[in-house]
Amino acid sequence: MEDRTSTGLYLEMTNAASEPYAARRRAVVCALPGVGVTTLWRNQKPGRDDYPRTIPEFETLAVYEVDADFEAPTCPAEIWGHHYERVPRPAQGIVGAGPTLGLEIVLVSPSTPERRQALRDWADLLHIREIAAAVVPGMAMITPYEKKGEGDPRFLHLYEIDEPDAETAFQRMAPLTMARIRERGGKQAVKDWMDNEALRIDYINSFTRVTDSEK
């Protein structure tokens, strides 16, 4: 079984463009204990209104692969940081032969605290599973993470995409997945895949890679 092995991810979000962010901030984070590979990403569809949102929109996403020694730093006012750790269940999909060129970031939380495990079960055993089974062109590995400590967004689902136009790959996903589900289970199965009473969407968007990996 293929899987991602990084212990966690630290995300920083900002409305600054990638170049000034990199010049002012990336070296600061990379100097911290436990930080590995870093990449920068540009929002492909800022201000999208087809999904709910509980966090501010942002232009640039920095992704830092981190290990167990990492402690999230204090962020300047114009930067929002989120530290996530791998959940026990494995990632789903395949590790692409080439580099990851696009990302789909899905941030979700349980609708109520007691529905945390119900959300995790629906996401892992139904929603993500069916997307991976549909073998959507362009989509590679889907890896779940949980926020370290308290607070929301509780879960990060990181969709790796092996082409730079992540939004186009993302738009392929739902029709292909729903067609496969509908053929086997009908309309109710599609509804069960699309939504769950334990789900609260915090943020969904597509990002294209703007830098090579560093460190």
C-alpha positions, 0 to 999 in steps of 0.5 A: 500500500502506498502512503505518505510518511511525513509526520505532519504539515504546517500551513501558512496562509497570507494575502501577500504574493509568494515572492514577498512572503518567501523573502520575509517569512520562509527562512524564519520558519525553515530555521525552526527544529523539525521543518523539512521540505517547503513549497509555495502555492498560489490560489487558483480561484480566490473568492470562490463562492460554491462552498461554505467558508469559515476562515478568511480567503488568502492568495498564497499557501506555504506548506512545510513538511514537519516532524514531531519536534516541530512547534508552530511559531507565532505568526505576524498579523497578516499570516494565519498558521495551522499545524496538522498531524497525520491521522492513524488511517493511511492516505488513499490513491497513488503516489504520482511518478512526477512531482506534485504540481497542484493541490486541492485543500479541503478543511473540515470540522465536525458539526458538533464535537461529539460527531468527530469520529463520525466525520472521520469515518464518513470521510475515510471510509466513504467520501475519500475512498470513492474518490480514490476508487474513481481514479480521477485523471490528474489526482494522485494521493489524498492524505488526511491530517488532524489539527494539533491541539484544540481548535478548528478547522479540525481536519485537513484533506490534502489532495495532491494533483500531478498537473499544474491546473489543479482546478480543472482536475478538481472539476473532473472529480465530482462527476466521475466519482458520482457516475461510478457511485450512481451506477452501483448504488443509485441516487441515495448512494450519491447523496450519502457520498456528497454530504453527512450530518457530521460535516462542516466545511471550513474551506475548499480551494485549488492551488498551483505550485509556484516554487520548487521544493526547498530544504 
